[in-house]
Amino acid sequence: HSTSYMMADVAKRHLAASEKADEPLFLYSHFNDPHHPYTPPKPYFDSVASRNGYTPSEAFAIALDHNQNLLEHSAHGCDIPADDLQLLRELHRASVRYVESQIQELYEEIQSIDRDTIVVITGDHGELFGEDSMLGHRLSTHSAVSHVPLLVAGPTEIVGHESERVQHIDVMSTLLAELGAETDSLQGIDLRDDSRDVSIVQRAGERAQKTIETLRKMNPDFDASGIPSNDVTVFRTDKFKYETVSPGFMNSERDSHERLVAAPDGVTDISEEHLETIEKFQEWKDDFFSDEGQAASEESETAHLDKSTKDRLDRLGYLS
């Protein structure tokens, strides 16, 4: 069931209560509808189904199958018919449009209140629909997963920042700095007087190994040769994407490598043709791993969850 209308309503109540009490407010609202299963409200859903030549029941069956068997399909090379895959893409977009409508209502409510309010709208990840022969958002650093929307409005100097290369931690660091908070422990840059030369994406090896094991159980012939099983760090500019896979924690030397491809998601290693560019990326890599890129700890902690919670987190892709 779609829940964004409830999230928007709860947010409006917090806004009203804060205004009445004349107190400052930090409000985080998580709109989960763009996540699978892609089942936006009926008008959105039926419109997409009809436009793609499906009955609502047929479209719902495809959306449900994708949600319940996402890893199974990925294990078999994204074995979903092209028409069904296009339907899923459009259902996802429809879910996003629905969330946008709820956020618009919430934003209009914020604008009606006579207070200095900064609004940040973003996402934590995108979705794969066959890119890298995968579904969902595991294993891959493809831009379909790592390049997300980011909008900032309100009385902050961030709105005047011109570069499109921005990371979430930059926004957090800048907003905290504007409020006079201590930001020395944060990795982000201050967007008021700085800009990024390179953006960074990381993918943990330990979790990737577990996912690969799961995919191989589902399909013993699953080809994982092109999927690094170790920690992956990607440095990206407008022209290039530099990927480095290091031994790191719980990883083996034989899996370490680096490659340079064309941005955003090239597949051919062009390192030999761009040796000076490789050197520059290696400088960025060395600077990053000498300080900010190091793991805070190699120790792990175990949380005890009930079965229903584990099942839901697993379906969302957070456990295996």
ABEGO torsion letter per residue (X at the ends): XBAAAAAAAAAAAAAAAAAAAGBBBBBBBBBAAABOBBBBBAAAAAAAAAAAGBBAAAAAAAAAAAAAAAAAAAAAGGABBAAAAAAAAAAAAAAAAAAAAAAAAAAAAAAABBBBBBBBBBBABBBBBGBGGBBEABGBABAAAABBBBBBBEBBAAAABABABBBAAAAAAAAAAAAGBBAAABABBBAAABBBABBBBBBBAAAAAAAAAAAAAABAABBAAABBABBBBBBBBAABBBBBBBAEBGBBAAABBBBBBBOAABABBAAAABAAAAAAAAAAAAAAAABAABBABABBBBBBBBAAAAAAAAAAGAAX
